[in-house]
């Protein structure tokens, strides 16, 4: 299964990358669940935006795993990953601007 990744990755590199991606997926999934709990508690637009961002990070990791396993073609991988990067950056900036100016007391 790991041998089906094409010429860009050897079996050993694929195994190491797969372990790293699985750990990243577990970590981002845990952060997503924590973010979801925070959103359910606060129910603000900022928490929603950050929860969506964390969800996109999980999607990126899953796409990476699919690419290593040969299930996601490299052009699709790049399209999804770079689109997710752009969306994450835009949503984080929007969330920051949404918070407004800090009040000085």
Phi, psi and omega in degrees: 000313180287337179290348184267035183262358178092189185281346187280353185210130176279170181299318179292316178298319179297319180296315179296314180298321179296318177299315179298317181293323177295316178297319178296320179295316178297318179295314181289328176295320177296316177297322178298316179297319177296317177297321178295319177296319177297318178295316180298329180282316186268323180054046176249161180297322180298315178295322178297314180299316180291328176292320176297318178301314180296323176296320177296325177294325176295316180300317179302316181295319179295319177298321177299317177297316178299325178291316179297323181280356179083013181271336181244119179296151183303318178298321178293319177305309182295319179299312182291313184296314182286328174294320178295319178302312180298316181295318178300311180299315181296317181292321178296315178297319178297318179298320178295315179293328180296330182292334179083187181281144177288146177269138179261124181253000000 
